[in-house]
Amino acid sequence: MSPVSRARKKPQQPVTHSVTGLFKDILNDFSALGADPAPVDVELLASEVLGQFHDVPLEDGEESVACELIAFAQRKITPGAAALLAALKVVAEQDVERKAADDGLQVVLGRGIPAPDWAGALGRVTAGECWRTGDVYGDESSLLCVFAHDDQVHGLLALLDFTEGGRVRDLVVIEQPADVLAEMREQAEADPELVVLEAVDPAEAHRLIADGLAATDHLDEADVSEDYARFHAVALLWSRALPEPALVPEVAAWTEDERAAVVEQFVAASGEEADAARAIGSLLLEHGLRTDPANPLRVGPEKIARFLEGLLGEEFELDADHEDAVEPVVLAWVQWSAERAGLTETAVAALDEAVADYLSEYNDDGDDSPLERYFGDIGELAPSELADAFERRMFAVPSLTAEIDEEEVDLDPTDPDQRRALVISAADEDEEEQRLILRATVVDQLWDDEPVEAWQAAQRLQEGELERDEIFDQLIDALEGTLLDSETLEYDADAYVEALTEL
């Protein structure tokens, strides 16, 4: 995607404690629009409101939250209610929602509230040129479509993922589309053998957006950006200004004979053991037919990465006898497919490098021993040193898992930044910031065994049968008591060592 700095900035969200409270806040937002807002600002506000309900699951026959909001607004005799209903009459995603908003608006207007002066300008957007940039393999593409409300120009930027059927993974509204297009040109000119830039027929752009949004919305748990829901409704609204796409013929299913013939062509060209090449080649073809049916033999680094993820996730059944052949056969498939696609030497070299990295991750079973996890930053240690060092580092960082954004993530303790993330994740929520920084400092000292007196003090306190938290409290107290500057947290190293020896 293009730089986030060019995207529409997201206003701070109000904190609400009930659906009614949320609805009241929404009406207040529309009341605050004033008498003469820009149509694009009204459309984006309505899209953001609808985006808050985008992922709310509905039972069969259950009314959408948007319809509940419309019913709530219809009961209010206020300009804010009229403004909201006038906006949703145009921007709401479903026909039933737009019809309900229109009916509700007529009710509010019938009670003496005037219609907003700007209501007739909503949705009157003119479509301009469309461009796409992406990798030469066809894994991903950024589609930029330019739209105008009179002389106010905006862009809609959609990130398309063709490793998953061309679904949309990100949406951004751009305030300066000309600047973004200039950047896209620069990227393509700087790396013409790996990046493509081309104009897109507006009707084809309409198809890509509509089909991509539908493919994403069909998924139960889609991996999308935070902005996807926020700009979803306005993307649908603006794309309706593009010409209607032509009907695309349905992709014909491959027969068993066609599949077998292609696999045998690969086996003959691969130079690998026939049974393994046939088995793994068949899985690669099936992966392409399922995720990229219009071009199943297309090859790209991300497409291969998804295939390897499927193997690790046991999505595909592979004979154990062929496991050792995965790497050479996949590399052979990459070479064979790249040659068929006519990729340049530069593109093939970059593809080989990326796939080799993915294969190294695939061959790494993730079951590193504790020693490997804790000593990846230093060379071999003598057996006499290893036991004490392992105990010291385990004491400093007992867990390698942190909760980040409500998700459990494995981190690398040999990386200082990730090690500190582990410290923050495990710390008490009420711990003061200065104490937390000092805690991270003590952890670093124990990890590096510098000063050695820190671990010696910890061992003595362990002999006194103190718990780890109690020991850390004393180590932090010793460090805090020797601070020279409470802002920079500079401390007297000699005084700190003396304090440690007294513990």
ABEGO torsion letter per residue (X at the ends): XBBAAABBBBBBBBBBABAAAAAAAAAAAAAAAEABBBAAAAAAAAAAAAAAAAABBBBBGBBBAAAAAAAAAAABBBAAAAAAAAAAAAABABAAAAAAAAAAAAAAAAAGBBBBAAAAABGBBBBBBBBBBBBAAGABBBBBBBBBBEABBBBBBBBBBAAAGGBBABBBBBABAAAAAAAAAAAAAABAAABBBBBBBAAAAAAAAAAAAAAAAABABBBBBAAAAAAAAAAAAAAAABBBBBBBBBBBBBBAAAAAAAAAAAAAAAGBBAAAAAAAAAAAAAAAAAABAABAABBBAAAAAAAAAAAAAGABBBBAAAAAAAAAAAAAAAAAAAAAAGBBAAAAAAAAAAAAAAAAAAABAGABBAAAAAAAABBBBBAAAAAAAAAAAAAABABABBBBGGBBBBBBAABAAAAAAAAAAABBAABBAAAAAAAAAAAAAAAAGOBAAAAAAAAAAAAAGBBAAAAAAAAAAAAAAABABAAAGBBBAAAAAAAAAAX
